[in-house]
Amino acid sequence: MVQSGDHLWGISGQAQVYGDSYQWPLLYKRNRDDIYDPDLIYPGQVLHIDREASEQQIQLAIDHAKTRGAWALGVVEKADIDYLMLAL
C-alpha cells in the first residue's frame, strides 16, 4: 500500500519489488487503470507488481525510464503514453 512520500521510483527500487528503480514503468503499466500520472501516486493506493515481465518488457521499461525526458506533476507526458502503447 502506498504511503505518504512514496513514488514509483522508490517503490521499484525496493528489494522486495524489483530491486531496480529504473523498472518503475513496470509498476505504471501494471497499474495504469489506477494511476493517471506516474509522477503522482497517493497514500492508500494499492499497487500490483508484475512478477512475470519478460526480459524484453523489463528492458523496455528501463529504456523508457532512462530516456523519458522532462516531466511535470499532474501531466501525463507523451513519452509515458508512447511507452504504454509499446508495452501493451
PDB file of N, CA, C and O in Angstrom, chain B, residues numbered from 101:
ATOM      1  N   MET B 101       0.851  -1.179   0.000  1.00  0.00           N
ATOM      2  CA  MET B 101       0.000   0.000   0.000  1.00  0.00           C
ATOM      3  C   MET B 101       0.897   1.243   0.000  1.00  0.00           C
ATOM      4  O   MET B 101       1.883   1.314   0.734  1.00  0.00           O
ATOM      5  N   VAL B 102       0.539   2.199  -0.823  1.00  0.00           N
ATOM      6  CA  VAL B 102       1.310   3.435  -0.943  1.00  0.00           C
ATOM      7  C   VAL B 102       1.200   4.239   0.351  1.00  0.00           C
ATOM      8  O   VAL B 102       0.116   4.425   0.903  1.00  0.00           O
ATOM      9  N   GLN B 103       2.356   4.707   0.814  1.00  0.00           N
ATOM     10  CA  GLN B 103       2.438   5.556   1.996  1.00  0.00           C
ATOM     11  C   GLN B 103       2.775   6.986   1.562  1.00  0.00           C
ATOM     12  O   GLN B 103       3.253   7.207   0.449  1.00  0.00           O
ATOM     13  N   SER B 104       2.526   7.930   2.430  1.00  0.00           N
ATOM     14  CA  SER B 104       2.863   9.318   2.151  1.00  0.00           C
ATOM     15  C   SER B 104       4.348   9.425   1.798  1.00  0.00           C
ATOM     16  O   SER B 104       5.199   8.884   2.505  1.00  0.00           O
ATOM     17  N   GLY B 105       4.649  10.111   0.724  1.00  0.00           N
ATOM     18  CA  GLY B 105       6.034  10.301   0.298  1.00  0.00           C
ATOM     19  C   GLY B 105       6.545   9.241  -0.667  1.00  0.00           C
ATOM     20  O   GLY B 105       7.635   9.387  -1.220  1.00  0.00           O
ATOM     21  N   ASP B 106       5.780   8.181  -0.878  1.00  0.00           N
ATOM     22  CA  ASP B 106       6.199   7.140  -1.818  1.00  0.00           C
ATOM     23  C   ASP B 106       6.121   7.642  -3.255  1.00  0.00           C
ATOM     24  O   ASP B 106       5.361   8.556  -3.574  1.00  0.00           O
ATOM     25  N   HIS B 107       6.920   7.025  -4.108  1.00  0.00           N
ATOM     26  CA  HIS B 107       6.899   7.296  -5.542  1.00  0.00           C
ATOM     27  C   HIS B 107       7.312   6.017  -6.254  1.00  0.00           C
ATOM     28  O   HIS B 107       7.956   5.151  -5.662  1.00  0.00           O
ATOM     29  N   LEU B 108       6.943   5.901  -7.516  1.00  0.00           N
ATOM     30  CA  LEU B 108       7.202   4.664  -8.250  1.00  0.00           C
ATOM     31  C   LEU B 108       8.688   4.331  -8.306  1.00  0.00           C
ATOM     32  O   LEU B 108       9.064   3.162  -8.221  1.00  0.00           O
ATOM     33  N   TRP B 109       9.529   5.339  -8.448  1.00  0.00           N
ATOM     34  CA  TRP B 109      10.983   5.144  -8.478  1.00  0.00           C
ATOM     35  C   TRP B 109      11.453   4.452  -7.198  1.00  0.00           C
ATOM     36  O   TRP B 109      12.186   3.465  -7.250  1.00  0.00           O
ATOM     37  N   GLY B 110      11.027   4.975  -6.058  1.00  0.00           N
ATOM     38  CA  GLY B 110      11.450   4.411  -4.779  1.00  0.00           C
ATOM     39  C   GLY B 110      10.874   3.029  -4.524  1.00  0.00           C
ATOM     40  O   GLY B 110      11.569   2.145  -4.023  1.00  0.00           O
ATOM     41  N   ILE B 111       9.619   2.842  -4.862  1.00  0.00           N
ATOM     42  CA  ILE B 111       8.979   1.540  -4.659  1.00  0.00           C
ATOM     43  C   ILE B 111       9.659   0.488  -5.532  1.00  0.00           C
ATOM     44  O   ILE B 111       9.929  -0.620  -5.068  1.00  0.00           O
ATOM     45  N   SER B 112       9.936   0.822  -6.780  1.00  0.00           N
ATOM     46  CA  SER B 112      10.579  -0.126  -7.695  1.00  0.00           C
ATOM     47  C   SER B 112      11.969  -0.522  -7.224  1.00  0.00           C
ATOM     48  O   SER B 112      12.417  -1.642  -7.472  1.00  0.00           O
ATOM     49  N   GLY B 113      12.643   0.380  -6.553  1.00  0.00           N
ATOM     50  CA  GLY B 113      13.988   0.107  -6.075  1.00  0.00           C
ATOM     51  C   GLY B 113      14.052  -0.796  -4.858  1.00  0.00           C
ATOM     52  O   GLY B 113      15.125  -1.291  -4.513  1.00  0.00           O
ATOM     53  N   GLN B 114      12.930  -1.018  -4.206  1.00  0.00           N
ATOM     54  CA  GLN B 114      12.913  -1.882  -3.027  1.00  0.00           C
ATOM     55  C   GLN B 114      13.207  -3.325  -3.433  1.00  0.00           C
ATOM     56  O   GLN B 114      12.710  -3.810  -4.450  1.00  0.00           O
ATOM     57  N   ALA B 115      14.019  -4.000  -2.625  1.00  0.00           N
ATOM     58  CA  ALA B 115      14.424  -5.375  -2.932  1.00  0.00           C
ATOM     59  C   ALA B 115      13.232  -6.307  -3.113  1.00  0.00           C
ATOM     60  O   ALA B 115      13.275  -7.207  -3.951  1.00  0.00           O
ATOM     61  N   GLN B 116      12.177  -6.105  -2.344  1.00  0.00           N
ATOM     62  CA  GLN B 116      11.020  -6.999  -2.435  1.00  0.00           C
ATOM     63  C   GLN B 116      10.127  -6.684  -3.636  1.00  0.00           C
ATOM     64  O   GLN B 116       9.183  -7.424  -3.913  1.00  0.00           O
ATOM     65  N   VAL B 117      10.413  -5.603  -4.342  1.00  0.00           N
ATOM     66  CA  VAL B 117       9.642  -5.266  -5.544  1.00  0.00           C
ATOM     67  C   VAL B 117      10.495  -5.673  -6.752  1.00  0.00           C
ATOM     68  O   VAL B 117      10.396  -6.809  -7.216  1.00  0.00           O
ATOM     69  N   TYR B 118      11.329  -4.763  -7.268  1.00  0.00           N
ATOM     70  CA  TYR B 118      12.193  -5.108  -8.403  1.00  0.00           C
ATOM     71  C   TYR B 118      13.679  -4.975  -8.078  1.00  0.00           C
ATOM     72  O   TYR B 118      14.521  -5.549  -8.770  1.00  0.00           O
ATOM     73  N   GLY B 119      14.002  -4.226  -7.035  1.00  0.00           N
ATOM     74  CA  GLY B 119      15.403  -4.022  -6.707  1.00  0.00           C
ATOM     75  C   GLY B 119      16.119  -3.138  -7.713  1.00  0.00           C
ATOM     76  O   GLY B 119      17.349  -3.107  -7.748  1.00  0.00           O
ATOM     77  N   ASP B 120      15.366  -2.424  -8.524  1.00  0.00           N
ATOM     78  CA  ASP B 120      15.928  -1.561  -9.565  1.00  0.00           C
ATOM     79  C   ASP B 120      14.942  -0.425  -9.821  1.00  0.00           C
ATOM     80  O   ASP B 120      13.869  -0.637 -10.385  1.00  0.00           O
ATOM     81  N   SER B 121      15.313   0.763  -9.407  1.00  0.00           N
ATOM     82  CA  SER B 121      14.415   1.913  -9.559  1.00  0.00           C
ATOM     83  C   SER B 121      14.046   2.188 -11.004  1.00  0.00           C
ATOM     84  O   SER B 121      12.960   2.697 -11.280  1.00  0.00           O
ATOM     85  N   TYR B 122      14.943   1.856 -11.935  1.00  0.00           N
ATOM     86  CA  TYR B 122      14.664   2.104 -13.349  1.00  0.00           C
ATOM     87  C   TYR B 122      13.525   1.241 -13.896  1.00  0.00           C
ATOM     88  O   TYR B 122      13.087   1.448 -15.028  1.00  0.00           O
ATOM     89  N   GLN B 123      13.047   0.290 -13.121  1.00  0.00           N
ATOM     90  CA  GLN B 123      11.935  -0.546 -13.570  1.00  0.00           C
ATOM     91  C   GLN B 123      10.575   0.025 -13.164  1.00  0.00           C
ATOM     92  O   GLN B 123       9.558  -0.656 -13.297  1.00  0.00           O
ATOM     93  N   TRP B 124      10.545   1.270 -12.668  1.00  0.00           N
ATOM     94  CA  TRP B 124       9.271   1.865 -12.249  1.00  0.00           C
ATOM     95  C   TRP B 124       8.205   1.842 -13.350  1.00  0.00           C
ATOM     96  O   TRP B 124       7.024   1.729 -13.023  1.00  0.00           O
ATOM     97  N   PRO B 125       8.564   1.943 -14.659  1.00  0.00           N
ATOM     98  CA  PRO B 125       7.497   1.885 -15.660  1.00  0.00           C
ATOM     99  C   PRO B 125       6.696   0.576 -15.632  1.00  0.00           C
ATOM    100  O   PRO B 125       5.545   0.551 -16.067  1.00  0.00           O
ATOM    101  N   LEU B 126       7.291  -0.503 -15.129  1.00  0.00           N
ATOM    102  CA  LEU B 126       6.534  -1.752 -15.000  1.00  0.00           C
ATOM    103  C   LEU B 126       5.380  -1.581 -14.013  1.00  0.00           C
ATOM    104  O   LEU B 126       4.285  -2.098 -14.234  1.00  0.00           O
ATOM    105  N   LEU B 127       5.629  -0.856 -12.927  1.00  0.00           N
ATOM    106  CA  LEU B 127       4.551  -0.576 -11.966  1.00  0.00           C
ATOM    107  C   LEU B 127       3.485   0.301 -12.608  1.00  0.00           C
ATOM    108  O   LEU B 127       2.288   0.077 -12.427  1.00  0.00           O
ATOM    109  N   TYR B 128       3.927   1.284 -13.347  1.00  0.00           N
ATOM    110  CA  TYR B 128       2.981   2.173 -14.032  1.00  0.00           C
ATOM    111  C   TYR B 128       2.111   1.373 -14.992  1.00  0.00           C
ATOM    112  O   TYR B 128       0.888   1.514 -14.992  1.00  0.00           O
ATOM    113  N   LYS B 129       2.736   0.536 -15.807  1.00  0.00           N
ATOM    114  CA  LYS B 129       1.989  -0.255 -16.786  1.00  0.00           C
ATOM    115  C   LYS B 129       1.001  -1.187 -16.087  1.00  0.00           C
ATOM    116  O   LYS B 129      -0.162  -1.268 -16.484  1.00  0.00           O
ATOM    117  N   ARG B 130       1.449  -1.881 -15.061  1.00  0.00           N
ATOM    118  CA  ARG B 130       0.593  -2.858 -14.373  1.00  0.00           C
ATOM    119  C   ARG B 130      -0.594  -2.180 -13.694  1.00  0.00           C
ATOM    120  O   ARG B 130      -1.662  -2.779 -13.571  1.00  0.00           O
ATOM    121  N   ASN B 131      -0.414  -0.935 -13.252  1.00  0.00           N
ATOM    122  CA  ASN B 131      -1.447  -0.221 -12.501  1.00  0.00           C
ATOM    123  C   ASN B 131      -2.033   0.944 -13.288  1.00  0.00           C
ATOM    124  O   ASN B 131      -2.574   1.882 -12.701  1.00  0.00           O
ATOM    125  N   ARG B 132      -1.928   0.889 -14.611  1.00  0.00           N
ATOM    126  CA  ARG B 132      -2.338   2.006 -15.472  1.00  0.00           C
ATOM    127  C   ARG B 132      -3.793   2.412 -15.290  1.00  0.00           C
ATOM    128  O   ARG B 132      -4.137   3.567 -15.540  1.00  0.00           O
ATOM    129  N   ASP B 133      -4.653   1.499 -14.864  1.00  0.00           N
ATOM    130  CA  ASP B 133      -6.060   1.852 -14.655  1.00  0.00           C
ATOM    131  C   ASP B 133      -6.273   2.676 -13.390  1.00  0.00           C
ATOM    132  O   ASP B 133      -7.307   3.324 -13.231  1.00  0.00           O
ATOM    133  N   ASP B 134      -5.286   2.648 -12.488  1.00  0.00           N
ATOM    134  CA  ASP B 134      -5.399   3.363 -11.215  1.00  0.00           C
ATOM    135  C   ASP B 134      -4.443   4.539 -11.091  1.00  0.00           C
ATOM    136  O   ASP B 134      -4.551   5.326 -10.151  1.00  0.00           O
ATOM    137  N   ILE B 135      -3.509   4.667 -12.028  1.00  0.00           N
ATOM    138  CA  ILE B 135      -2.520   5.753 -11.990  1.00  0.00           C
ATOM    139  C   ILE B 135      -2.699   6.601 -13.240  1.00  0.00           C
ATOM    140  O   ILE B 135      -2.444   6.138 -14.352  1.00  0.00           O
ATOM    141  N   TYR B 136      -3.137   7.840 -13.056  1.00  0.00           N
ATOM    142  CA  TYR B 136      -3.279   8.750 -14.196  1.00  0.00           C
ATOM    143  C   TYR B 136      -1.907   9.277 -14.609  1.00  0.00           C
ATOM    144  O   TYR B 136      -1.515   9.182 -15.772  1.00  0.00           O
ATOM    145  N   ASP B 137      -1.187   9.832 -13.642  1.00  0.00           N
ATOM    146  CA  ASP B 137       0.130  10.416 -13.870  1.00  0.00           C
ATOM    147  C   ASP B 137       1.140   9.606 -13.067  1.00  0.00           C
ATOM    148  O   ASP B 137       1.028   9.550 -11.842  1.00  0.00           O
ATOM    149  N   PRO B 138       2.121   8.976 -13.708  1.00  0.00           N
ATOM    150  CA  PRO B 138       3.070   8.161 -12.956  1.00  0.00           C
ATOM    151  C   PRO B 138       3.919   8.953 -11.965  1.00  0.00           C
ATOM    152  O   PRO B 138       4.604   8.367 -11.126  1.00  0.00           O
ATOM    153  N   ASP B 139       3.879  10.264 -12.056  1.00  0.00           N
ATOM    154  CA  ASP B 139       4.614  11.097 -11.107  1.00  0.00           C
ATOM    155  C   ASP B 139       3.792  11.396  -9.859  1.00  0.00           C
ATOM    156  O   ASP B 139       4.292  12.009  -8.916  1.00  0.00           O
ATOM    157  N   LEU B 140       2.531  10.964  -9.850  1.00  0.00           N
ATOM    158  CA  LEU B 140       1.645  11.214  -8.708  1.00  0.00           C
ATOM    159  C   LEU B 140       0.933   9.932  -8.298  1.00  0.00           C
ATOM    160  O   LEU B 140       0.028   9.461  -8.986  1.00  0.00           O
ATOM    161  N   ILE B 141       1.352   9.382  -7.180  1.00  0.00           N
ATOM    162  CA  ILE B 141       0.606   8.285  -6.575  1.00  0.00           C
ATOM    163  C   ILE B 141       0.203   8.754  -5.188  1.00  0.00           C
ATOM    164  O   ILE B 141       0.808   9.671  -4.632  1.00  0.00           O
ATOM    165  N   TYR B 142      -0.806   8.130  -4.641  1.00  0.00           N
ATOM    166  CA  TYR B 142      -1.420   8.665  -3.428  1.00  0.00           C
ATOM    167  C   TYR B 142      -1.456   7.642  -2.304  1.00  0.00           C
ATOM    168  O   TYR B 142      -1.618   6.446  -2.547  1.00  0.00           O
ATOM    169  N   PRO B 143      -1.302   8.124  -1.057  1.00  0.00           N
ATOM    170  CA  PRO B 143      -1.399   7.231   0.094  1.00  0.00           C
ATOM    171  C   PRO B 143      -2.709   6.442   0.044  1.00  0.00           C
ATOM    172  O   PRO B 143      -3.776   6.981  -0.250  1.00  0.00           O
ATOM    173  N   GLY B 144      -2.590   5.171   0.336  1.00  0.00           N
ATOM    174  CA  GLY B 144      -3.754   4.297   0.331  1.00  0.00           C
ATOM    175  C   GLY B 144      -3.928   3.522  -0.959  1.00  0.00           C
ATOM    176  O   GLY B 144      -4.634   2.514  -0.984  1.00  0.00           O
ATOM    177  N   GLN B 145      -3.294   3.977  -2.038  1.00  0.00           N
ATOM    178  CA  GLN B 145      -3.384   3.220  -3.288  1.00  0.00           C
ATOM    179  C   GLN B 145      -2.720   1.861  -3.092  1.00  0.00           C
ATOM    180  O   GLN B 145      -1.692   1.752  -2.423  1.00  0.00           O
ATOM    181  N   VAL B 146      -3.303   0.856  -3.666  1.00  0.00           N
ATOM    182  CA  VAL B 146      -2.723  -0.484  -3.641  1.00  0.00           C
ATOM    183  C   VAL B 146      -2.153  -0.751  -5.029  1.00  0.00           C
ATOM    184  O   VAL B 146      -2.877  -0.748  -6.025  1.00  0.00           O
ATOM    185  N   LEU B 147      -0.848  -0.982  -5.077  1.00  0.00           N
ATOM    186  CA  LEU B 147      -0.186  -1.238  -6.351  1.00  0.00           C
ATOM    187  C   LEU B 147       0.054  -2.732  -6.524  1.00  0.00           C
ATOM    188  O   LEU B 147       0.433  -3.430  -5.584  1.00  0.00           O
ATOM    189  N   HIS B 148      -0.172  -3.199  -7.727  1.00  0.00           N
ATOM    190  CA  HIS B 148       0.085  -4.592  -8.065  1.00  0.00           C
ATOM    191  C   HIS B 148       1.434  -4.667  -8.769  1.00  0.00           C
ATOM    192  O   HIS B 148       1.785  -3.786  -9.553  1.00  0.00           O
ATOM    193  N   ILE B 149       2.179  -5.720  -8.484  1.00  0.00           N
ATOM    194  CA  ILE B 149       3.529  -5.881  -9.018  1.00  0.00           C
ATOM    195  C   ILE B 149       3.517  -6.952 -10.096  1.00  0.00           C
ATOM    196  O   ILE B 149       3.047  -8.067  -9.870  1.00  0.00           O
ATOM    197  N   ASP B 150       4.031  -6.612 -11.259  1.00  0.00           N
ATOM    198  CA  ASP B 150       4.146  -7.567 -12.366  1.00  0.00           C
ATOM    199  C   ASP B 150       5.374  -8.429 -12.115  1.00  0.00           C
ATOM    200  O   ASP B 150       6.506  -7.973 -12.282  1.00  0.00           O
ATOM    201  N   ARG B 151       5.151  -9.655 -11.719  1.00  0.00           N
ATOM    202  CA  ARG B 151       6.252 -10.585 -11.433  1.00  0.00           C
ATOM    203  C   ARG B 151       6.584 -11.462 -12.640  1.00  0.00           C
ATOM    204  O   ARG B 151       7.499 -12.283 -12.576  1.00  0.00           O
ATOM    205  N   GLU B 152       5.856 -11.294 -13.722  1.00  0.00           N
ATOM    206  CA  GLU B 152       6.054 -12.161 -14.881  1.00  0.00           C
ATOM    207  C   GLU B 152       6.511 -11.395 -16.117  1.00  0.00           C
ATOM    208  O   GLU B 152       6.335 -11.863 -17.242  1.00  0.00           O
ATOM    209  N   ALA B 153       7.094 -10.226 -15.911  1.00  0.00           N
ATOM    210  CA  ALA B 153       7.573  -9.438 -17.047  1.00  0.00           C
ATOM    211  C   ALA B 153       8.725 -10.171 -17.731  1.00  0.00           C
ATOM    212  O   ALA B 153       9.603 -10.729 -17.073  1.00  0.00           O
ATOM    213  N   SER B 154       8.701 -10.158 -19.047  1.00  0.00           N
ATOM    214  CA  SER B 154       9.784 -10.782 -19.815  1.00  0.00           C
ATOM    215  C   SER B 154      11.018  -9.877 -19.777  1.00  0.00           C
ATOM    216  O   SER B 154      10.937  -8.711 -19.390  1.00  0.00           O
ATOM    217  N   GLU B 155      12.139 -10.427 -20.177  1.00  0.00           N
ATOM    218  CA  GLU B 155      13.364  -9.626 -20.249  1.00  0.00           C
ATOM    219  C   GLU B 155      13.170  -8.453 -21.210  1.00  0.00           C
ATOM    220  O   GLU B 155      13.675  -7.358 -20.964  1.00  0.00           O
ATOM    221  N   GLN B 156      12.450  -8.679 -22.284  1.00  0.00           N
ATOM    222  CA  GLN B 156      12.180  -7.612 -23.253  1.00  0.00           C
ATOM    223  C   GLN B 156      11.337  -6.510 -22.613  1.00  0.00           C
ATOM    224  O   GLN B 156      11.613  -5.328 -22.817  1.00  0.00           O
ATOM    225  N   GLN B 157      10.313  -6.882 -21.842  1.00  0.00           N
ATOM    226  CA  GLN B 157       9.470  -5.893 -21.167  1.00  0.00           C
ATOM    227  C   GLN B 157      10.268  -5.118 -20.122  1.00  0.00           C
ATOM    228  O   GLN B 157      10.099  -3.908 -19.971  1.00  0.00           O
ATOM    229  N   ILE B 158      11.131  -5.819 -19.410  1.00  0.00           N
ATOM    230  CA  ILE B 158      11.973  -5.158 -18.407  1.00  0.00           C
ATOM    231  C   ILE B 158      12.898  -4.157 -19.083  1.00  0.00           C
ATOM    232  O   ILE B 158      13.035  -3.026 -18.617  1.00  0.00           O
ATOM    233  N   GLN B 159      13.531  -4.562 -20.173  1.00  0.00           N
ATOM    234  CA  GLN B 159      14.452  -3.661 -20.872  1.00  0.00           C
ATOM    235  C   GLN B 159      13.719  -2.460 -21.454  1.00  0.00           C
ATOM    236  O   GLN B 159      14.242  -1.346 -21.430  1.00  0.00           O
ATOM    237  N   LEU B 160      12.516  -2.674 -21.974  1.00  0.00           N
ATOM    238  CA  LEU B 160      11.711  -1.569 -22.496  1.00  0.00           C
ATOM    239  C   LEU B 160      11.402  -0.565 -21.384  1.00  0.00           C
ATOM    240  O   LEU B 160      11.467   0.646 -21.596  1.00  0.00           O
ATOM    241  N   ALA B 161      11.067  -1.076 -20.206  1.00  0.00           N
ATOM    242  CA  ALA B 161      10.781  -0.205 -19.061  1.00  0.00           C
ATOM    243  C   ALA B 161      12.019   0.588 -18.656  1.00  0.00           C
ATOM    244  O   ALA B 161      11.940   1.794 -18.426  1.00  0.00           O
ATOM    245  N   ILE B 162      13.148  -0.083 -18.571  1.00  0.00           N
ATOM    246  CA  ILE B 162      14.395   0.588 -18.186  1.00  0.00           C
ATOM    247  C   ILE B 162      14.763   1.655 -19.219  1.00  0.00           C
ATOM    248  O   ILE B 162      15.136   2.773 -18.860  1.00  0.00           O
ATOM    249  N   ASP B 163      14.657   1.307 -20.484  1.00  0.00           N
ATOM    250  CA  ASP B 163      14.966   2.278 -21.545  1.00  0.00           C
ATOM    251  C   ASP B 163      14.062   3.506 -21.438  1.00  0.00           C
ATOM    252  O   ASP B 163      14.522   4.636 -21.600  1.00  0.00           O
ATOM    253  N   HIS B 164      12.781   3.281 -21.165  1.00  0.00           N
ATOM    254  CA  HIS B 164      11.859   4.412 -21.014  1.00  0.00           C
ATOM    255  C   HIS B 164      12.264   5.279 -19.828  1.00  0.00           C
ATOM    256  O   HIS B 164      12.304   6.504 -19.935  1.00  0.00           O
ATOM    257  N   ALA B 165      12.561   4.648 -18.711  1.00  0.00           N
ATOM    258  CA  ALA B 165      12.930   5.406 -17.510  1.00  0.00           C
ATOM    259  C   ALA B 165      14.183   6.250 -17.750  1.00  0.00           C
ATOM    260  O   ALA B 165      14.296   7.363 -17.237  1.00  0.00           O
ATOM    261  N   LYS B 166      15.106   5.724 -18.519  1.00  0.00           N
ATOM    262  CA  LYS B 166      16.370   6.428 -18.753  1.00  0.00           C
ATOM    263  C   LYS B 166      16.274   7.513 -19.823  1.00  0.00           C
ATOM    264  O   LYS B 166      17.121   8.405 -19.872  1.00  0.00           O
ATOM    265  N   THR B 167      15.254   7.448 -20.680  1.00  0.00           N
ATOM    266  CA  THR B 167      15.178   8.395 -21.795  1.00  0.00           C
ATOM    267  C   THR B 167      13.900   9.227 -21.776  1.00  0.00           C
ATOM    268  O   THR B 167      13.604   9.926 -22.746  1.00  0.00           O
ATOM    269  N   ARG B 168      13.156   9.163 -20.710  1.00  0.00           N
ATOM    270  CA  ARG B 168      11.837   9.788 -20.630  1.00  0.00           C
ATOM    271  C   ARG B 168      11.878  11.292 -20.872  1.00  0.00           C
ATOM    272  O   ARG B 168      10.978  11.834 -21.514  1.00  0.00           O
ATOM    273  N   GLY B 169      12.873  11.954 -20.386  1.00  0.00           N
ATOM    274  CA  GLY B 169      12.955  13.402 -20.538  1.00  0.00           C
ATOM    275  C   GLY B 169      12.243  14.143 -19.421  1.00  0.00           C
ATOM    276  O   GLY B 169      11.948  13.584 -18.364  1.00  0.00           O
ATOM    277  N   ALA B 170      11.977  15.407 -19.679  1.00  0.00           N
ATOM    278  CA  ALA B 170      11.366  16.283 -18.674  1.00  0.00           C
ATOM    279  C   ALA B 170       9.957  15.813 -18.333  1.00  0.00           C
ATOM    280  O   ALA B 170       9.266  15.223 -19.163  1.00  0.00           O
ATOM    281  N   TRP B 171       9.543  16.086 -17.096  1.00  0.00           N
ATOM    282  CA  TRP B 171       8.207  15.708 -16.654  1.00  0.00           C
ATOM    283  C   TRP B 171       7.651  16.792 -15.747  1.00  0.00           C
ATOM    284  O   TRP B 171       8.393  17.623 -15.223  1.00  0.00           O
ATOM    285  N   ALA B 172       6.345  16.774 -15.571  1.00  0.00           N
ATOM    286  CA  ALA B 172       5.662  17.740 -14.707  1.00  0.00           C
ATOM    287  C   ALA B 172       4.555  17.017 -13.952  1.00  0.00           C
ATOM    288  O   ALA B 172       3.908  16.115 -14.485  1.00  0.00           O
ATOM    289  N   LEU B 173       4.349  17.422 -12.715  1.00  0.00           N
ATOM    290  CA  LEU B 173       3.287  16.821 -11.906  1.00  0.00           C
ATOM    291  C   LEU B 173       1.922  17.158 -12.478  1.00  0.00           C
ATOM    292  O   LEU B 173       1.662  18.292 -12.881  1.00  0.00           O
ATOM    293  N   GLY B 174       1.057  16.156 -12.506  1.00  0.00           N
ATOM    294  CA  GLY B 174      -0.309  16.364 -12.958  1.00  0.00           C
ATOM    295  C   GLY B 174      -0.500  16.316 -14.459  1.00  0.00           C
ATOM    296  O   GLY B 174      -1.608  16.509 -14.959  1.00  0.00           O
ATOM    297  N   VAL B 175       0.583  16.059 -15.175  1.00  0.00           N
ATOM    298  CA  VAL B 175       0.531  15.990 -16.635  1.00  0.00           C
ATOM    299  C   VAL B 175       1.047  14.620 -17.054  1.00  0.00           C
ATOM    300  O   VAL B 175       2.095  14.177 -16.583  1.00  0.00           O
ATOM    301  N   VAL B 176       0.324  13.956 -17.924  1.00  0.00           N
ATOM    302  CA  VAL B 176       0.818  12.692 -18.465  1.00  0.00           C
ATOM    303  C   VAL B 176       1.637  13.027 -19.702  1.00  0.00           C
ATOM    304  O   VAL B 176       1.106  13.508 -20.703  1.00  0.00           O
ATOM    305  N   GLU B 177       2.928  12.768 -19.619  1.00  0.00           N
ATOM    306  CA  GLU B 177       3.820  13.107 -20.714  1.00  0.00           C
ATOM    307  C   GLU B 177       3.580  12.186 -21.912  1.00  0.00           C
ATOM    308  O   GLU B 177       3.206  11.024 -21.752  1.00  0.00           O
ATOM    309  N   LYS B 178       3.797  12.716 -23.091  1.00  0.00           N
ATOM    310  CA  LYS B 178       3.636  11.929 -24.315  1.00  0.00           C
ATOM    311  C   LYS B 178       4.535  10.701 -24.276  1.00  0.00           C
ATOM    312  O   LYS B 178       4.144   9.634 -24.750  1.00  0.00           O
ATOM    313  N   ALA B 179       5.724  10.835 -23.720  1.00  0.00           N
ATOM    314  CA  ALA B 179       6.642   9.699 -23.632  1.00  0.00           C
ATOM    315  C   ALA B 179       6.032   8.561 -22.818  1.00  0.00           C
ATOM    316  O   ALA B 179       6.240   7.391 -23.141  1.00  0.00           O
ATOM    317  N   ASP B 180       5.283   8.891 -21.768  1.00  0.00           N
ATOM    318  CA  ASP B 180       4.640   7.855 -20.953  1.00  0.00           C
ATOM    319  C   ASP B 180       3.520   7.167 -21.726  1.00  0.00           C
ATOM    320  O   ASP B 180       3.353   5.951 -21.632  1.00  0.00           O
ATOM    321  N   ILE B 181       2.763   7.933 -22.479  1.00  0.00           N
ATOM    322  CA  ILE B 181       1.697   7.357 -23.306  1.00  0.00           C
ATOM    323  C   ILE B 181       2.309   6.451 -24.374  1.00  0.00           C
ATOM    324  O   ILE B 181       1.817   5.350 -24.623  1.00  0.00           O
ATOM    325  N   ASP B 182       3.380   6.924 -24.998  1.00  0.00           N
ATOM    326  CA  ASP B 182       4.060   6.120 -26.016  1.00  0.00           C
ATOM    327  C   ASP B 182       4.587   4.819 -25.418  1.00  0.00           C
ATOM    328  O   ASP B 182       4.487   3.762 -26.041  1.00  0.00           O
ATOM    329  N   TYR B 183       5.152   4.896 -24.202  1.00  0.00           N
ATOM    330  CA  TYR B 183       5.643   3.687 -23.536  1.00  0.00           C
ATOM    331  C   TYR B 183       4.509   2.686 -23.336  1.00  0.00           C
ATOM    332  O   TYR B 183       4.659   1.505 -23.649  1.00  0.00           O
ATOM    333  N   LEU B 184       3.384   3.152 -22.820  1.00  0.00           N
ATOM    334  CA  LEU B 184       2.258   2.243 -22.588  1.00  0.00           C
ATOM    335  C   LEU B 184       1.803   1.591 -23.892  1.00  0.00           C
ATOM    336  O   LEU B 184       1.487   0.401 -23.912  1.00  0.00           O
ATOM    337  N   MET B 185       1.770   2.348 -24.959  1.00  0.00           N
ATOM    338  CA  MET B 185       1.342   1.800 -26.249  1.00  0.00           C
ATOM    339  C   MET B 185       2.302   0.702 -26.723  1.00  0.00           C
ATOM    340  O   MET B 185       1.867  -0.313 -27.267  1.00  0.00           O
ATOM    341  N   LEU B 186       3.592   0.907 -26.517  1.00  0.00           N
ATOM    342  CA  LEU B 186       4.585  -0.097 -26.908  1.00  0.00           C
ATOM    343  C   LEU B 186       4.560  -1.308 -25.988  1.00  0.00           C
ATOM    344  O   LEU B 186       4.735  -2.442 -26.434  1.00  0.00           O
ATOM    345  N   ALA B 187       4.343  -1.061 -24.705  1.00  0.00           N
ATOM    346  CA  ALA B 187       4.461  -2.112 -23.695  1.00  0.00           C
ATOM    347  C   ALA B 187       3.251  -3.032 -23.636  1.00  0.00           C
ATOM    348  O   ALA B 187       3.352  -4.148 -23.125  1.00  0.00           O
ATOM    349  N   LEU B 188       2.122  -2.591 -24.143  1.00  0.00           N
ATOM    350  CA  LEU B 188       0.910  -3.414 -24.027  1.00  0.00           C
ATOM    351  C   LEU B 188       0.794  -4.442 -25.120  1.00  0.00           C
ATOM    352  O   LEU B 188      -0.173  -5.205 -25.151  1.00  0.00           O
TER     353      LEU B 188
END
